[in-house]
Structures are given as C-alpha cells and as structure tokens.
Amino acid sequence: MKHFVLAIAVLLLAGCGPQYDVTLHPVAGTVTVDGKPLANGKVDFRPTPGSVAKRGVIGYTDDAGFYKLVYLQATGCPAGTFEVMVSGASESGEQIRLNKQSKELLSELEVGPDNIVFDFDLQTE
C-alpha cells in the first residue's frame, strides 16, 4: 500500500508546474537611452497582427540596462513578430519620450531560434 500511495504522489507531482504549448527562446539584451543604461525600465514585446505569437512577453531592466524576457512564468519568448514598447524614467525621474527613429527601430522585430539578442540604443526627443 505504501508503494501505491508513493506512486500516485509521484505521478501527481510530475504534472505540476507550468506547461506551455510553445517553444520559448532565451531573448535578452540591453537598453540604453541617450547612451546611458536604462535602469528599472520595462521592455514589452507585443505580438503584431498576424504573428504566430499570441501573447505579449515582458522583461525588466537592471541597473546596467540588461533585460531578459519572461513568458507567463518561464524565461523566454515564443517565435513571432513583435512590436516593442520601452518605458522607464530618466535619471531625473521624467518619463522617457523616444524620438521618431527610436520608435521605428522598435516597430517590428522577428524572434526565432537564431534571433534572440536585441540591444536597443534609443534616443529621446
């Protein structure tokens, strides 16, 4: 009887934890704004219309501007085409306002097995 209970417990625990129906790629990079690392910023990859990806993916920058994306509770990003939104505050505490060229740089990025490092060197208005 002990072995039966133990076997049932092992089977139940094996099914626990996040299960995803997509392959995740370890997307990461750095964000600089006007040549300085964006600390405590948010990097939001949003699927474009028609993209195979169906959910957005978010990462947060550290003091060096480094981020890695997280899909639900797992590190990584599904393949697909994304528009990227970067938000955060400057050292003076003001929200960053990106110039037109920086916004265009973020307008459409393709994530896949060979496309996982995205460094953003952005400029403000």
N, C-alpha and C positions, 0 to 999 in steps of 0.2 A: 504494500500500500504506500509506503514512503516513496518508493521509486516512481510510482504512478503520479503522486502529488508533485514530486520534483519535476517530472517530465512535463506535466501540464504547466507548471510555473515557468519553465524554460521556454516553452512554446509561446506563452502569453507575452513574456518579456521580449522575445525575438521580434514580435510585431510592433513593439512600442518605438516611439521616436518618429521624426519627420520622414515622410516618404514623398518624393517628388516625381512627377511624370515627365520631367525634362532633364537633359544633361546640363550641368552647370559648369561654366568656365571661370577660372580664377581671375576675374577682371580687377585690376588695380592701377594706380598711377599717382601722380602728384598734381596739385593745383597751385599755380602762382597767379597773383593778381598784381599787375604793375611791377613785376619782378620779385615780389615777396611771397613767401608761402602763405596760403590761406589757411589759417588755424581755425579749428572749430566750425568749419563750413559744412554744407550739405551738398552732396552730389547725387542727383536724382536722374536715373536713366528711365525714360518713359517710352514704351513701345509706340512706334509710328503706326498710322492706319495701314493695315495690310501686313504688318510684321508677323512673323511666326510666333514671336514672344507675345504673351497675353497679359503679363503683369509687369509693373514697374519694379525697379531694383534701386536700393538706396545705399549710399556709403557716407561716412562722416570723416572729415579730415582731422589729422592730429596736428600738433604744433609745427611739424615740418611740411604740412600740406599733403601728406600721404593719405590715401583712402583705399579701401577695398570694398567691393560691393557685396551686399547681403540680400539673398532672395528668400523671403519668408524668414526662416531661422537658420538657413545654411549659407555659408560663404560661397559666393559665385554669382554668375549671371547666365541666363539661357541665351542661346544664339538668337539673333534677330537684329532688326534695325531700330535704333533708338534716337530720340531727341533727348539732349542732356540739359538739365537745369542746374545751375550752380548758384547757391545762395550763401550768404555769410556777411560778416561785418568787417570793415577796415579796422586798423589799429586804433583809430579814433572813435570807433563804435558806430559809425554810419554804415547803413546797408550799402553793399557794393552795387553799382549800376554799370553794367558792362556796355562797351561800345558796340557798334554795329558789326564790326569784323569778328569780335569775340562771340557774339550771338550766332553769326553764320557758322563759325567753327563748331558750335555745339548743335547745329540743326539736324544733322543726320549721321549717325555713326553705326557701323556694322560690327556686331560682336560675333565671334566664331572661334573655333579651336586655334586658329593662327592669328587672331586679332583680340588680344586680351590686355594690352598695356595702353592706357590712354592718359597721357600727360597733357594738361591744359595750361598754356601760358596765356592768360587773359589780360585784357586792358580795360580800364574804366573809361567813362565818357570824359 
